[in-house]
Amino acid sequence: MAQAQTKKNSGGLGAGLVVLIAVIICNILFYTVFKSQIDAKGHEKNIIGLFYKGGVIVPFLMAIFVTCITFAIERLLTIGKAAGTGSLDTFLQAIKTKLSSNDVNGALAECNKQKGAVANVVQAGLHKYADMEKNTELTGEQKILNIQKEVEESTALELPALEKNMWILSTIASVGTLIALLGTVIGMIKAFSALAVNGNPDPAALSSGISEALVNTALGIFTSALAIIFYNLCTQKIDKLTYSIDEMGYSISQTFASRKH
């Protein structure tokens, strides 16, 4: 339990460090590279200059975007590694074929070739399968329960690694829009302040305020949309792995049961 808590805390620390680095880098870029794209008259030279006119909230939105991309790539690579080196469907079919012919060693060899989280769980179940075949003290039902328990325990060890940092993507999906809304409100305040000048509204300040509001809105919506897409994509892949693990756990226990142990 203490070990799991330590891993959870270290994961949170790592995520916080990524966010901090992203904020620092994006602020440096914003006030150097982006600022340099504004000419002496205050007009933007290109789209980078336009982003600079989005105001002080933009570098934080940029940091959120960078964080989103970073953890989306990290999750996809981790989940891909968990699936193993070859086709997951081919691996599952090979395990079923080996089990149907009672070739446990062959099934273990397939696990060693496949690697990954699914193969680890199947391998644990197969080792328990082999142990239960040699056991002469337990009843057939107890042996099946032991196999199922081993698969469940192995699954419980593998799943946290798959779901780690998923909360970051889900948080960005919500927080990105809220921070963008803050930038939008600040821009609109500036725009209405320009209209409030007695008898002589400032068109330049008005357009600048509206531009700031829209830039923040666009960045926030785009970042939140990406976070939602990546979160759903990763969730779908994790669900597929979980289903594969459950399917193999069921197949191992049912194969054992069919041999009337």
Protein Blocks (a to p, Z undefined) as FASTA:
>chain_A
ZZmmmmmmmmmmmmmmmmmmmmmmmmmmmmmmmmmmpcfkopafblmlmmmmnojmlmmm
mmmmmmmmmmmmmmmmmmmmmnojbdfklmmmmmmmmmmnopaklmmmmmmmngpjklmm
mmmmmmmmmmmmmpckbcfklmmmmmmmmmmmmmmmmmmmmmgoklmmmmmmmmmmmmmm
mmmmmmmmmmmmmmmpghiacfklmmmmmmmmmmmmmmmmmmmmmmmmmmmmmmmmmmmm
mmmmmmmmmmmmmmmmmnoZZ
